[in-house]
């Protein structure tokens, strides 16, 4: 073997090792935390939604392999929908089924301000970042928002103050 051939072998194996490290790190990042449960600050910073198994969020019903979410904090706790309904306590996510380690599909999201319901999906981008997509019909034509996990305890809305959006 000539010296240039030895150098080429080391370059190839070094690249392969680097690629393996990147693949392994990605797998750990994706597989390491797949828990979407918890309190998430919405994209506006004006509200927070607690996500957990359906049936465990005060009145929500559904199979345990699905997640739901309810408004638990608002910057303005007296904020109301366009028809005057109180938003605190309203169920805004429902029946999202885990499809892969970090993705939930086939559920719905409810906009309590406008009182509109859309199809929804969630993707856990990292332990503290949740991508929330709402859409009508075709997912790729929907709108995706970034929610951040609440890092501090928030003063919760009054229990049972909102509505249940789970029933059309």
N, C-alpha and C positions, 0 to 999 in steps of 0.2 A: 504494500500500500504506500502510495506517495503521500507526502505531507499535505498537499491540497485535499486529498481524499479524506484524510483523518480530520482535518478542519471542517470539511463539509459534513461528516458524520456527527461531529459535536454540534454544529449549527443546527442540523435537523433534529437531533435528540434534545437539544436545549429548547428549540421551538415546540417540540412535542411535550416536553415537561411543562413549559409555560402554558400551553393550551390545556393540559390536564389540570393544572392548578386553577385556571380560570373556570373550567367546567365544574370542578369540584366545589369551588367557592360559590358558583351560581346555584348548584344543586343544594348546598347547605343553606344559602339565603332563601331559596324558594321552599325547601322542605323543612327548614328549621322552625319557622313560625307560620302556622296556617290558622291561627286563632283570630277570627274577626270579632269575637265578643269583646264588649267594652263600650266606653263612651267616646264618641267621635265628634269633633267640632266640624261643622259644615263649611263649605267653601266660602261663605260670606263672613264667617266668624261671629254671626249673630245668634246661632243656635247650636245645640248639641243633641245627638241621637244616641241612645243606648241600644246596642245590637246584642242579641242573644238568641238562644233557641226559642222557636215559636212555642207559645204556651207558658213561658216563664217570665213574660213581661206584662203581667197584670191584665189579663183578659184576652190576650192573643191566643189563638188556637191553631193547631196544625201539627204535623209530624215533627218529631224531635230532630230529624236530620235537616230541617230547614231553619233559616234564621229570619228574624223579624226585627223591627226597630221602632222605637217610640221617642218622641221629643221629651227630653228630661231637663233641659236648661234653655233659657232664652235670655239674651242681653236685656230685653224688655219683656218681663214675664206677663205683661198684660196685652201683648201683641195678639191681634185677632185676624181671622180670615176676612175675605171681602164681604161675607154675609154676617160677620159679627161673632163667629164661633171662636172660642178660646183655642189657641194652638198648643199650649203646654199640655203634655200628656197624650197628644194625638199620635196614633200609630201611623208611621210614614213609610215603613218598609215591611214587606210581607212575602212569605212563602219562597224565599230565595234558597235554592237547592245547591249544595256544593257539588260542582262538576269535576274540578281538579283540586289539587292541594291548595291553591290560592285564588280560586274563582268560584263565584256563586251566580247561578243563572235562573231563568224562568220564574222570576218573581215580579213584584210590582213596587213602585215608589209613588207616594202621594205628595203632591204639593199642597200643603195646608193653606197657604195664602190664597191661591187661586182655586182651591178645591178641585184639582185635576189629578187623575191617576194615569200612570204610564207603566209600560213594561220596564224592568230594571235588571241590571247585573252589577256585581261587585267584583273588584279584583284587588287583592291585598298586594300592593306594590312593594311594601316593606313592612316591618313590624309596626310602624307608626304612620303609614300612608295608605289610604284606601281610595281607589278610583271607583267612583259611583257613576254609572251610565243609565240615563233615562231615555226611553225611545218609544216611538209609535211604529209598530210593524217591523222595520228593518233596523237592526242594532247599529250598523255602521253609519246610519244617518242620524243617530241620536246625539245627545250632548253628554260629555263626561266631565265630572267635577272631582276635585281633589279634596278629600276630607283628611284631617289630621287627628291622631289619637289624642285625647285630652290627657295632659301630663300632670294636671293638678285637679284636686277635688273641686267640683262646681256645686254651687248651691242649687239644689234641684227644685223643679216646679212642684206645685201642690199635687199630690197623688190623685189620680182619677179625674184631673181637671179637664182633660181633652176628650176627643171623640175617638171612636174606633173606625178607622177608614177601611178596615179589612172586608167589610161587607158592602158591595156596590149598591 
